[in-house]
Amino acid sequence: MPTVSPGIRFVSRCRYLTARCPSGCESWLHPRAVAAHVGPGRCRGEPWVDAVEDSALIPRPNASLFTERLPAALVGPVNVSQERVLRLRSAEGVRDEVLQGIVVRSPIEGVNARRWMYVIRAAVELRGPESIGQGLTPGGFDDLARELQVDDWLVDCPDCGEPVKRSRINLHRARSTLCRWRRASTEVRRLWEGGWRDPFSVPGAPQSWGALRATAVWRHQIHTVEFPRWVAVLLAPTVAGEG
């Protein structure tokens, strides 16, 4: 295994990407792929995780229970794009029969759909299906949350903000692709605000990981951020500013 400088985690070289999408979607690319990526109909222009619908999965067999008792506007089938996001929440127990469930939206303004779902499902187990109707109003939902002592067993993930059972938070942070992507994206944004830049946007900077690592002048200016499927490469503010 090659020698690795402190702070740089070794990952297969083909996974190191040096070009951040210039159109705002925050994807990372090989420099030769940028032109095709920003072509018509290719780049969405915004990070895909920012466009994830605020909805929660109700798997079978409970799906029919909720469908019968919730207003139609709050219930829908799992579509292809939602299925992809649900599968990225791999630590949350999404299984192959996900398409046989439903997705629900929160009826309470300011209450995340997954938080609403966790509370109501727990209430149904404790008190029965009538809890679903009670949870449709802010007061009814708050009463259920207090009765169930939700804050003792449900927390918001510090990385992605999604409600997660306290007992599963470490597993969620380690395995959820959605969470890991948001964590990495947040780190890139923080570094960007501090002046760090992708090599592709720095005139004169080497464009490949191998070239960046070849000489000390570049090697010591590198910071990497690990996304689930690639590693983003950034250059220090002094180098970026000089460009």
Order of alpha helices (4+ residues) and beta strands (2+ residues): beta-beta-beta-alpha-beta-alpha-beta-alpha-beta-alpha-alpha-alpha-beta-beta-alpha-alpha-alpha-alpha-beta-beta-alpha
